[in-house]
Amino acid sequence: MKRKKLLCLPALLLCLVCSCNEQKKTSLPIHSVEVTNPTPSCKTITKSYSGIVREAHEISLGFKTAGQIKRIHVKEGEYVRKGELLAELDDQDYLLGVEALQIQYDQLKDEVARTRKLFEQKSVSANDYEKASAGLRQLGVQLQVNKNKLEYTRLYAPEDGYIQSVNFSPAEMVDAGTAMFTFLDVSHLEVKMDLPSSTYRIINNVTGYNCMVPSEKESQTYPMDFLSLSPKADGNQLYQLILKFREKPERQITPGMNIEVCLTINEGNASKGGFKIPVCSVFKSNENSCVWVLKEDSTIEKRVITIDNNFSGELITVIKGLNGTEKIVRAGVNSLQEGEKVTIIEEPKETNVGGLI
């Protein structure tokens, strides 16, 4: 009996060790952190202008070959996905052309194979064999051209977008390149607006672009990215600014809609610019100044920044590396690791000082 107990003892110890390891793995602590948003280093103002939503491109879609329209699969105003079949041409003649060349190609391929055997037996000259091989390659090219023409009898959507107009009907004849559809490419939407010369002169001081739909009861703000700015004024001394939605907006926003554009402008020196963050949120990594940026999935990533060494107090100016939209970890930065998931400590509201309720 004692021997049996001694034999069971190592197994029991092994189970205890494994259970302790599992408890350690499952009880790894998740750090709780405070986050803050970068603030502009100097005073900012907001100016609003009227803009118009427009599609990325307006495209005239046509077949790459001529023929008679067999079938149209879409209607005006219909939304289509990239790669969706829009229309077809009658392909009978193209099918016959491919079939005829395929027969010739297969026959010549067999002949070239026989010629090659004769060439290897030195019964045929090298010149005759090279002519036969070149003829096979030339016929192969012609066959591929006809296969391409057969494929061109089908017209597909190049991007996600809307069919603005259908210019022909089934049974009509169209030539290659004739505009079959007018297509609105809405793979991304843009906003076009006009800037006065007073704002154009300080465009480098703009730190953020946002849009709002005036007709919405609860106005939602859509962050925008700079796309282009015309360097030449029109007859009214206005400069055309084009912005792009940072994320694809909801379907309620469509081309042609009026929208309000808000520009956040730095009143200070544009050359300084930058954002202020707490000194305690900065740490050193490989001789670089860094901060932890909170991602949407509650994980953190390291961001290298450039700071202004002339600072005093609890705030420091970041002149490169941040765009002002991030949430950065405020405290406890030295105990965190890349990709770690964290929990956010919510700040108590003004009506709940100390978090007592």
Summary of the structure (lengths in Angstrom):
residues: 357
radius of gyration: 34.1
end to end distance: 62.4
largest distance: 105.7
contacts: 976
relative contact order: 0.18
helix: 27%
strand: 36%
